[in-house]
Amino acid sequence: MNKKLSIEQKKSIMDLSVMIFFFAFSLFIYLPLIKNYIFVGNLDTIKFLLLASFEFMFAGLSASLIMLIRRENFANFGFVKKNSLKAILLSLLPVIPYIVYAFFVYNSMGIKFTYIPLRGAINQQFFMSLNLFSRIFYIIIVIIIWGFFEAFQWIVVNDKINKIFKPKNLFLNLGAISCALLSNLAHFILGLSTFDHIITNIVAFTFIYGMLIIREYTQNSWGCIFLFIFFWNAF
């Protein structure tokens, strides 16, 4: 006879259901807007704010609401001082395949290999058209939404899945595996990658999976935030 689900497991299932609803709802509302308006022509302030609101609804809103409703805090999800440096240093390991792959891609295209944090989330033309105050505001929004909340989303999903399916060991971690697969699927749905780009998907999988394994090993999530701010969109 199967064991009954604990209260914690039931809560986690409900939380994941809420997050799935927000993911689906944000895609239903924003995907046509992104393809037919935001990504058409040059980016402007209205388009940027719409894009930022979509990213927050997709990545940060549901996780934040769940944390508030459950009366949890950031410490519950590994945002603590203990092992912070260790988590950040170890988090560099899953970046290695990402950097090597990016280097060879740039080289094969005859493009100079460059590193710019959050470059994939920053529109250079729009950024250069802003005044100094607006540039600072723009960068802060990008760091918060594309840096912190995008990483926070995967931390929360990983935590909820692992409460339902207890990991048998560090590496056979269903939470980390599921998040890595979902990340690839999300980028495919948004048109940011394709399934035929096998190496790209493997590298992206390794990045998310490795990041969350290290989070589990250190019980510290600052390495995840570090990776998303300084590496995830850097190449």
Contacts in CASP RR format, 6 or more apart in sequence:
PFRMAT RR
TARGET T0000
AUTHOR 0000-0000-0000
METHOD contacts of the structure
MODEL  1
MNKKLSIEQKKSIMDLSVMIFFFAFSLFIYLPLIKNYIFVGNLDTIKFLL
LASFEFMFAGLSASLIMLIRRENFANFGFVKKNSLKAILLSLLPVIPYIV
YAFFVYNSMGIKFTYIPLRGAINQQFFMSLNLFSRIFYIIIVIIIWGFFE
AFQWIVVNDKINKIFKPKNLFLNLGAISCALLSNLAHFILGLSTFDHIIT
NIVAFTFIYGMLIIREYTQNSWGCIFLFIFFWNAF
5 13 0 8 1.000
5 164 0 8 1.000
8 163 0 8 1.000
9 163 0 8 1.000
9 164 0 8 1.000
11 70 0 8 1.000
12 160 0 8 1.000
12 161 0 8 1.000
12 163 0 8 1.000
12 164 0 8 1.000
13 164 0 8 1.000
15 66 0 8 1.000
15 70 0 8 1.000
15 156 0 8 1.000
15 160 0 8 1.000
16 157 0 8 1.000
16 160 0 8 1.000
16 161 0 8 1.000
16 164 0 8 1.000
18 62 0 8 1.000
18 65 0 8 1.000
18 66 0 8 1.000
19 62 0 8 1.000
19 63 0 8 1.000
19 66 0 8 1.000
19 153 0 8 1.000
19 156 0 8 1.000
19 157 0 8 1.000
19 160 0 8 1.000
21 62 0 8 1.000
22 57 0 8 1.000
22 58 0 8 1.000
22 61 0 8 1.000
22 62 0 8 1.000
23 58 0 8 1.000
23 62 0 8 1.000
23 186 0 8 1.000
25 57 0 8 1.000
26 54 0 8 1.000
26 57 0 8 1.000
26 58 0 8 1.000
27 58 0 8 1.000
27 189 0 8 1.000
29 54 0 8 1.000
30 50 0 8 1.000
30 54 0 8 1.000
30 57 0 8 1.000
30 58 0 8 1.000
31 189 0 8 1.000
31 190 0 8 1.000
33 50 0 8 1.000
33 54 0 8 1.000
34 51 0 8 1.000
34 54 0 8 1.000
34 190 0 8 1.000
37 47 0 8 1.000
37 50 0 8 1.000
38 47 0 8 1.000
38 50 0 8 1.000
38 51 0 8 1.000
42 125 0 8 1.000
42 126 0 8 1.000
43 51 0 8 1.000
43 123 0 8 1.000
43 125 0 8 1.000
43 126 0 8 1.000
44 126 0 8 1.000
48 123 0 8 1.000
48 126 0 8 1.000
48 138 0 8 1.000
52 141 0 8 1.000
52 142 0 8 1.000
52 145 0 8 1.000
55 145 0 8 1.000
55 146 0 8 1.000
55 149 0 8 1.000
55 150 0 8 1.000
56 145 0 8 1.000
56 149 0 8 1.000
58 186 0 8 1.000
59 145 0 8 1.000
59 149 0 8 1.000
59 150 0 8 1.000
59 152 0 8 1.000
59 153 0 8 1.000
60 145 0 8 1.000
60 149 0 8 1.000
60 150 0 8 1.000
60 152 0 8 1.000
60 153 0 8 1.000
62 153 0 8 1.000
63 149 0 8 1.000
63 152 0 8 1.000
63 153 0 8 1.000
63 155 0 8 1.000
63 156 0 8 1.000
63 157 0 8 1.000
64 149 0 8 1.000
64 152 0 8 1.000
66 72 0 8 1.000
66 156 0 8 1.000
67 73 0 8 1.000
67 74 0 8 1.000
67 76 0 8 1.000
67 77 0 8 1.000
67 156 0 8 1.000
77 152 0 8 1.000
77 155 0 8 1.000
77 156 0 8 1.000
77 159 0 8 1.000
77 221 0 8 1.000
78 155 0 8 1.000
78 215 0 8 1.000
78 219 0 8 1.000
78 220 0 8 1.000
78 221 0 8 1.000
78 222 0 8 1.000
79 220 0 8 1.000
79 221 0 8 1.000
79 222 0 8 1.000
80 219 0 8 1.000
80 220 0 8 1.000
82 219 0 8 1.000
82 220 0 8 1.000
83 218 0 8 1.000
83 219 0 8 1.000
83 220 0 8 1.000
84 220 0 8 1.000
84 222 0 8 1.000
84 223 0 8 1.000
86 218 0 8 1.000
86 220 0 8 1.000
87 214 0 8 1.000
87 215 0 8 1.000
87 218 0 8 1.000
87 220 0 8 1.000
87 221 0 8 1.000
87 222 0 8 1.000
87 223 0 8 1.000
87 226 0 8 1.000
88 222 0 8 1.000
88 223 0 8 1.000
88 226 0 8 1.000
90 214 0 8 1.000
90 217 0 8 1.000
90 218 0 8 1.000
90 223 0 8 1.000
91 211 0 8 1.000
91 214 0 8 1.000
91 223 0 8 1.000
91 224 0 8 1.000
91 226 0 8 1.000
91 227 0 8 1.000
93 210 0 8 1.000
93 214 0 8 1.000
94 206 0 8 1.000
94 207 0 8 1.000
94 208 0 8 1.000
94 209 0 8 1.000
94 210 0 8 1.000
94 211 0 8 1.000
94 214 0 8 1.000
94 227 0 8 1.000
95 207 0 8 1.000
95 227 0 8 1.000
95 231 0 8 1.000
97 203 0 8 1.000
97 206 0 8 1.000
97 207 0 8 1.000
98 203 0 8 1.000
98 206 0 8 1.000
98 207 0 8 1.000
98 231 0 8 1.000
98 235 0 8 1.000
99 231 0 8 1.000
99 235 0 8 1.000
101 199 0 8 1.000
101 200 0 8 1.000
101 203 0 8 1.000
102 113 0 8 1.000
102 235 0 8 1.000
103 113 0 8 1.000
106 112 0 8 1.000
106 113 0 8 1.000
106 114 0 8 1.000
106 235 0 8 1.000
107 113 0 8 1.000
115 234 0 8 1.000
115 235 0 8 1.000
116 122 0 8 1.000
116 234 0 8 1.000
117 229 0 8 1.000
117 230 0 8 1.000
117 231 0 8 1.000
117 233 0 8 1.000
117 234 0 8 1.000
118 142 0 8 1.000
118 143 0 8 1.000
118 146 0 8 1.000
118 147 0 8 1.000
118 229 0 8 1.000
118 233 0 8 1.000
118 234 0 8 1.000
119 233 0 8 1.000
119 234 0 8 1.000
119 235 0 8 1.000
120 233 0 8 1.000
120 234 0 8 1.000
121 142 0 8 1.000
121 146 0 8 1.000
121 147 0 8 1.000
121 233 0 8 1.000
122 138 0 8 1.000
122 139 0 8 1.000
122 142 0 8 1.000
122 233 0 8 1.000
126 138 0 8 1.000
127 135 0 8 1.000
127 138 0 8 1.000
130 138 0 8 1.000
143 229 0 8 1.000
146 228 0 8 1.000
146 233 0 8 1.000
147 225 0 8 1.000
147 228 0 8 1.000
147 229 0 8 1.000
147 232 0 8 1.000
148 225 0 8 1.000
148 228 0 8 1.000
148 229 0 8 1.000
150 228 0 8 1.000
150 232 0 8 1.000
151 211 0 8 1.000
151 221 0 8 1.000
151 224 0 8 1.000
151 225 0 8 1.000
151 227 0 8 1.000
151 228 0 8 1.000
151 232 0 8 1.000
152 221 0 8 1.000
152 224 0 8 1.000
152 225 0 8 1.000
154 179 0 8 1.000
154 183 0 8 1.000
154 208 0 8 1.000
154 211 0 8 1.000
154 212 0 8 1.000
154 224 0 8 1.000
155 212 0 8 1.000
155 215 0 8 1.000
155 221 0 8 1.000
155 224 0 8 1.000
157 175 0 8 1.000
157 178 0 8 1.000
157 179 0 8 1.000
157 182 0 8 1.000
158 173 0 8 1.000
158 175 0 8 1.000
158 176 0 8 1.000
158 178 0 8 1.000
158 179 0 8 1.000
158 212 0 8 1.000
158 215 0 8 1.000
158 216 0 8 1.000
161 174 0 8 1.000
161 175 0 8 1.000
161 178 0 8 1.000
161 179 0 8 1.000
162 173 0 8 1.000
162 174 0 8 1.000
162 175 0 8 1.000
162 216 0 8 1.000
165 174 0 8 1.000
165 175 0 8 1.000
167 173 0 8 1.000
167 174 0 8 1.000
167 175 0 8 1.000
167 216 0 8 1.000
170 213 0 8 1.000
170 216 0 8 1.000
170 217 0 8 1.000
171 213 0 8 1.000
173 212 0 8 1.000
173 213 0 8 1.000
173 216 0 8 1.000
175 212 0 8 1.000
176 208 0 8 1.000
176 209 0 8 1.000
176 210 0 8 1.000
176 212 0 8 1.000
176 213 0 8 1.000
176 216 0 8 1.000
177 209 0 8 1.000
179 208 0 8 1.000
179 209 0 8 1.000
179 212 0 8 1.000
180 204 0 8 1.000
180 205 0 8 1.000
180 206 0 8 1.000
180 207 0 8 1.000
180 208 0 8 1.000
180 209 0 8 1.000
180 210 0 8 1.000
180 212 0 8 1.000
181 205 0 8 1.000
183 204 0 8 1.000
183 205 0 8 1.000
183 208 0 8 1.000
184 193 0 8 1.000
184 201 0 8 1.000
184 204 0 8 1.000
184 205 0 8 1.000
187 193 0 8 1.000
187 204 0 8 1.000
188 194 0 8 1.000
188 195 0 8 1.000
193 200 0 8 1.000
193 201 0 8 1.000
193 204 0 8 1.000
195 201 0 8 1.000
207 227 0 8 1.000
207 231 0 8 1.000
207 232 0 8 1.000
211 223 0 8 1.000
211 224 0 8 1.000
211 227 0 8 1.000
212 224 0 8 1.000
214 223 0 8 1.000
215 221 0 8 1.000
215 223 0 8 1.000
215 224 0 8 1.000
END
